[in-house]
Amino acid sequence: MQKKIIIANWKCNPISTKEGEKILFSLKESIKTENEVIICPPSVFLSHFLTLFSGIYSFGGQDCFFEEKGAYTGEISPKMLQSIGCKYVIVGHSERRTIFNETDKTINLKINRILNSTKLIPILCIGENREEREKNKTFAILKEQIKNALKGVAIGKAKKIIIAYEPIWAIGTGVYAEEKQIEEAKDYIAKILCDIYGSKTSKIIYGGSVDSKNIKQILGTTDMDGVLVGGSSLKPKEFSAIANYK
Ligand code: 13P
């Protein structure tokens, strides 16, 4: 049985360290798995949780800046995340693309900075919105996002990246993509990677309304390497059922 990658993206939740601690202590009791469980809480909580729970979960940032240090008020660099013990960092989440105007260009700068200056593993998010899917533009969008994000990334480094296929219409809606749509997207992403590097290089995971009820369907019937979980990752019962998938 292949180990799966199970990532919790807490987004801008919860609002206190105590609440976050409560979730993680509760998960500690209920998660019994060989899968790789990665928690991505708001960055202000990272140091504290890393002290309390290192060795139990791996931790990651939800975003980072593309420079190492300097006069960039409010930003956090990949090196800083690494220095406190993070192993992963999410890049290019659709919420950052749409709400914070993040572009393929800045995502590419971030990916290169992460890979060139740290050992962090980037979790690159890609995915189409509903309108793009309805207009049959899904593959074109995926191709553009992957090619732009990976500009200047050599094959050796590309192998470290995890690609998260997160169709925007499935995020936070309770409607997850059908297995056929997930499988098609995975095959297409693998094809793009083959076109660029000659092989599939990266692990590919799915995100969008994953919960304890659909996890078996999603991971059992598709060839995905794992899942990226939003809302359900804040509910200990839900997330432990997802993390314990085998
Ligand atoms: P939901 O699981 O809440 O749909 O969020 C998915 C997501 O955006 C994970 O990054």
Residues whose N, C-alpha, C, O or C-beta is under 5 A from the ligand:
A	BS01	13P	N9 A170 I171 G172 T173 G207 G208 S209 V210 L228 V229 G230 G231 S232
